[in-house]
């Protein structure tokens, strides 16, 4: 295991640590900020030796990273999200002991850009066990969360000062599917549409992506019509990413190691599966689950992480049909890659390897989509989520 803050660059180890809403390029950019000078916040699992959320500075002009250190002590901050104004950060605490109901929590922080410090504003119940993903609507008035253990979802008002109100709406998913891990619902991701009028929740236990209408003014959700789209039984939908055109969406299926390609009618609130592709190379016979998926901001490529094959799968997007074509795979340089994220320029990708305690930096070719390790990796204990600001 690496000591926290240790960096391995090419063949030598140096002592500098060289890393748009929730852990992806979908996060909004902070106003009037230099895109080449960025902050990186790393959410971790604290059941090992990590203590919470760590911060780094990233220079996109030369790909260098320097450590800032621990900026928030919190239990299992496995996913992070940024407010559109760039001044508030939100984290799940993926636990089930926050209250007597067996819930985890969501924590709101004020972010100080110059120092990267986080000051806790408040903490509220997530209304379910093991909250694992969250999102902020584009107006910055509403937050949604997915609770994995209990298979429930909830929405919260964001106050003027960035703090959170108690849940304004709550929905308990019900049902099951065919895999042994699908004996009940397991909500696994929470994503808003670009206009904030829809919310999508991938439910691994139900083999469904749930669709809700969102009202940011009231910070409430209501079931859509249709209320969900189903994928092939046993697939296990995990995370979800939308194309910048608003016409397509892509969902990674954890249990099936596949990607579901969806056509998206944002006005009607309808998703339809139009293609399913594997995330694995031909001939691979080992065990594997997927973790993360993002559309590159150019709208030309999709990337997804494999745990077992320990790779990022790269796909080209057909601009007319939305269909995917495999462009190959690149090793993440570690074990059990969870979240990965693009920097704000879209020219770098960083992959968080949870079991090998390292984050690896890649350059990203905007024309071919190819990923190339730049010879820089840095140690973080049990990294799970990478959020650029």
Residue, then its C-alpha position, 0 to 999 in steps of 0.5 A: x500500500x502507498x503512504x497517503x500523499x506519495x506519488x510515483x512518476x514514471x520509474x521514480x517516486x517523488x514526494x510531490x503528488x501530482x489529480x462537472x456535478x458528481x465526479x465527472x465532466x458533467x460537473x459545472x465549471x466554477x465561474x471566472x476560473x482558469x481551466x488549466x488550474x484545477x482542484x481535485x477532490x478525492x472521495x474515499x472509503x474510510x474503512x481502511x486508512x483513509x480519513x475522508x476527502x482529500x484535495x489536490x491541485x492539477x496544472x493542465x498545462x503540464x499535467x502536474x499534481x500537488x497535494x493539499x491534504x485532508x480537507x474533510x473528515x467524513x465516513x465513507x464519502x464514496x461520491x461527491x457533487x459540486x454546486x453550479x456556482x462552484x462554491x459548495x460541495x456535497x458528499x454522501x456518507x455511505x453508511x447505515x448508522x446515521x439515525x435509528x432508521x438505518x440511514x446514511x447521510x448527505x453532507x454539505x460543505x462550503x468550498x474556499x477555492x484559494x485554499x481548497x478547504x471545505x467547511x461543513x455547513x450541515x448534514x441530513x439523513x439520506x433517508x436510506x442505507x448506504x447512499x452511494x451517488x448524488x446529483x445537483x440540478x443545473x439551477x443549484x436548487x435541488x439535490x437527489x440521492x440514491x440509497x443502495x442498501x435500501x433501494x430508495x431515492x430522495x430529493x432535498x432543497x438546497x438553501x441560499x447558503x448552500x446548506x441542505x433542507x430535509x428530504x422534500x420527497x422520498x420513494x422506496x423502490x420495490x421488486x427484484x430480478x434474476x441475479x443473486x444480488x438482485x433479491x431487492x432494489x438497489x438504487x445506484x446512481x442519481x442524475x439530472x437531465x441537462x435542463x433539470x426537468x428529469x431525474x434518472x436513477x439506475x437500479x441495479x436490483x431491478x434491472x431498470x432505470x427509473x425516470x422521475x419528473x423533477x421540480x427544482x423550485x419545490x425540490x421534489x420528484x414525481x414518477x414519470x410516465x413511463x416510470x422506468x425503462x428495463x434492460x436485459x434481466x441480470x444486467x444490473x444497471x449501475x451508472x448513467x451518462x447523457x450525450x451533450x446533444x440530449x438525444x442519447x444516454x449510456x448506462x453501464x451494467x455492473x453485473x453483465x459487463x455491458x453498456x445499454x445505449x438509449x435514445x432519449x426524448x427529454x420532452x416526453x421523458x422516455x428512454x428506449x434501449x437501442x443497442x447493447x455492447x460488451x465492455x470486455x475484449x473478445x476472449x476475456x474469460x475472467x470475472x468482471x464487473x463494471x463501475x463507471x461510465x462517462x460521455x466525453x464533453x466533445x460527444x464523440x466518445x464513451x468511456x467505461x471502467x472494468x473491475x477484473x479486467x482492470x481497464x477503461x473501455x473506449x468507444x466511438x459514438x455514431x453522431x446520427x444513431x448514437x450507437x457505439x463502436x469499440x476502440x479498444x481498452x487501456x489498463x488503469x494501472x491498478x486494481x479495482x478501478x472505480x470512478x474515473x473523471x475527465x479534467x475540465x479541459x477534456x485533455x486528461x483522464x484520471x482513474x481511481x484504483x480502489x484496491x491498489x490505492x492509486x490514481x493514474x493520469x492519462x492524456x486523452x487524444x481529442x481526435x482518436x479518443x485514445x488514452x495514454x498514461x503520462x507516467x504519473x500516478x499518485x497514492x490515495x488510500x481506497x480512492x472511490x470518486x474524483x471530482x474536478x473543480 
